[in-house]
Amino acid sequence: MQRAALFSGGDAQMAAGDLGELLVPYMPTIRVPKSGDRVYKTECAFSYDSPDSEGGLYVCMNTFLGFGREHIERHYRKTGQCVYLHLKRHVIEKVPGASGGALPKRRNAKLFLDLETNGDLNNDDFEYEDEAKLVIFPDHYEISLPNIEELPALVTIACDALLSAKSPYRKQDPDSWEEELQASKHAKTLVQLDNGVRIPPSGWKCSKCDLRENLWLNLTDGSVLCGKWFFDGSGGNGHAMEHYKETGYPLAVKLGTITPDGADVYSFDEEEPVLDPHIAKHLAHFGIDMLQMQVTENGLRDNDIKPRVSEWEVIQEAGVKLKPMYGPGYTGMKNLGNSCYLNAVMQAIFSIPEFQRAYVGNLPRIFDYSPLDPTQDFNTQMAKLGHGLLSGQYSKPPMKSELIEQVMKEEHKPQHNGISPRMFKAFISKGHPEFSSNRQQDAQEFFLHLINLVERNPVGSENPSDVFRFLVEERTQCCQSRKVRYTERVDYIMQLPVAMEAATNKDELIAYELKRREAEAARRPPPELVRAKIPFSACLQAFSEPNNVEDFWSSALQAKSAGVKTSRFASFPEYLVVQIKKFTFGLDWIPKKLDVSIDMPDFLDISHLRARGLQPGEEELPDIAPPIIIPDDPKALDIDESSVMQLAEMGFPLEACRKAVYYTGNLGAEVAFNWIIAHMEEPDFAEPLVIPAFGEVASSGAAAFGAVGLDNQPPEEMVSIIISMGFPRNLAIQALKATNSNLERALEWIFSHPEPEEESEPALDMMDMENNANANILAETGSEGPQIKDGSGRYELFGFISHMGTSTMSGHYVCHLKKEGRWVIYNDLRVCASERPPKDLGYIYFYRRIPS
């Protein structure tokens, strides 16, 4: 056999009978893939190299991880694994026939690699040919396959099993169940009771326990009941199942999942998720007009009408010849099926120098110190994606015509056009019920999810997400006493309301609405669309106006009162992310998007929104806490779901929000927010709420929620309540220790001991260090809290993400970025110079600070 010419020009001959003897020392390291093993035979763990790449792909015969030619040596050095299966797909020019046409070349035409074909090739002129061989390191001996007679049986079985293994991504439960759903046997003959039940578009709760999450609508009688049994692990009391056992009504749909494309339906009788081909009809029975989402208001299908001003055409710059862009920073990303939200956000993220430096700049160190399975490491996958987008290796221009003939004489070398972020999406969405699905998602929610992962996985001494973080000063005023309270919280996005009442073209909108209704009545196509034109200044004004505070408890009055809250910037971030709040629900149950045009400025100055703190003449609300009521049965405490939803809308996990509200005694979203900030780094932060028995509150309650397991250490939830009232942590711990963790007595103790004693907490620091591999990094930043970068409030627009469609759960996302002085459109794989960037139709905008 020959030594691989790729690595060495020399030859080494070996008798066929010696192959088995050659492999004997490595037999203990060769494994046969079993059910559940993930075999990465289509993509490198560190790059986007594949069997299509020039150097092919090496698959470890022990871990089944794949590596490109540039990264195989790293894995060999780290693990000592010597035997790899080298996979290569060749694209070969067909042999011309006598008539001048191309004839298939049948030397070894079998395709055994599960790869996508290159659509740019003319299949009449070229064909694919797959090649597999065993490679033994470090000498790079090659054994061509198949070689059944000469190889040990174990090796032959292992190679066959590896080559026939399915893609690891098809084994992901959240993805696979959507593809494998079967129509329910009850769907066609389902009986629906004519009981007059109508379901509102929001405000649902279980009819038996008032739970407001994981709710299911029974499609027979319209009962809304909580679940407990579905695949996503959501909490509940199982009342939907109990209702089925009592009535035998078999089908239910999960509220909150209904979109124009379908909904999540479960069959109690068949005990699995199912398809309901008649779901639109079944929902309409209860007033949920799902079908209307797919039909225009005059009854004509969308594809029967060609609107003259479509946001799909405007945002994607359809009808304009766009020049393709190639090279570093101009790499497209394949849409994996409703993954454009991820593509758009990641293009924007890796256009920011701080993220480029953190991941691509540190790439050698990240790769060298990656775990043995780099596919499951956040920083490795971020570095891989960043390098794929910025290196230019996967964004090369088409070959020049004069080189084609010369190249085709030997072998066609396909040009890489874009990357497929399948491994990145599989990891980053793991365990998330929404992002792990194939459904469309909200780009804003994914941005916050990504930032949360960046925060939890430090890389180097600098956290790149610091550039988005800013402090918000919230001024709350009691309307009756006129006294105020100032608090601060951390945020990453400035959310701007759409000031519809400030539209500058109201007369045109009224005329359009009249014409639209006339066209609907006459069954004619609608008139040309007229968008509401909203001044950006009006949206900024709406952001700065006071908002009413629900259930405000005034410490000045010692009672509930009317209160208003005003938000200002206590610091300005390096990069300001602005979200336009376009999405809402209509009374007809249809998700709606406000189709508006906002004159977003290229240069933005929000210096006037700088927080000023307590002003002369203002009197602060007394630091008196609301009465804390700890019930005899903690499970009887009702959780304020409105506070839970306020926190969830900020992007925090739902279970963490429920715990925060519960352990702060339903004192409101503001107090619960402080609890979240104090507990974000705990391993069980997003675990379901487990309410301890009354006798366990002081003893095991702390351990259950990540508090320090030391003797005489007060429960962490009580410490958090006191901290949220503005008292230092060491004072809270002292007070609780002095009063045997009695909350009311602890508060009295604090007011009677104004001078706290100094007490260190080495145990707390030790626990944090033990809970994170990056202990040194956390130790440096943990005591100071999140790093805040403050500066000027003047910004310049450099990017925006636009959404097309009626809801965040459907449609399409596109990203525009300003690079090298020109706008570029990133539409999945297509990257082109933008001619008419639709800056007025964006959903999320990215601004960078202008240096002073």
Secondary structure, DSSP 8 states (H G I E B T S, - for coil): --B-TTT-S------GGGHHHHHGGGGGG-----TT-----SS-SSSS--TTSTT-EEEETTT--EE-TTTHHHHHHHH---EEEEEEEEEEE-EE-TTSSEE---SS----S-----TTS-TTTEEEEEEEEEEETTTTEEEES--TTTS-HHHHHHHHHHHH---GGGG-HHHHHHHH--B-TTTTT-----S-----SS----TTT---SSEEEETTT--EEE-S-STT------HHHHHHHHH---EEEETT--BTTB--EEETTTTEEEB-TTHHHHHHTTT---GGGGB-TTS-BGGG---SS-HHHHHTTTTS---B--STT---B---SS-HHHHHHHHHHTTSHHHIIIIIITHHHHHHT--S-GGG-HHHHHHHHHHHHHSSTTB-----HHHHHHHHTT-B----B-B-THHHHHHHTTT-TTTTSSS---HHHHHHHHHHHHHHS--SS--GGGGT-EEEEEEEEETTT--EEEEEEEES-EEEE--GGG-S-HHHHHHHHHHHHHHHHTT--------EEE-HHHHHHHHHS-EEETT-EETTTTEE--EEEEEEESS--SEEEEEEE-EEE-TTS-EEE--EEE---SEEE-GGGB---S-TT--B-----------SSGGG----HHHHHHHHHTT--HHHHHHHHHHTTT--HHHHHHHHHHHTTSTTTTS------GGGTTTTHHHHTT----TT---HHHHHHHHHTT--HHHHHHHHHHTTT-HHHHHHHHHH--S------HHHHHHHHHT-S-HHHHHHHHTT-S------SEEEEEEEEEEESSSTTSSEEEEEEEETTEEEEEETTEEEE-SS--GGGEEEEEEEE---
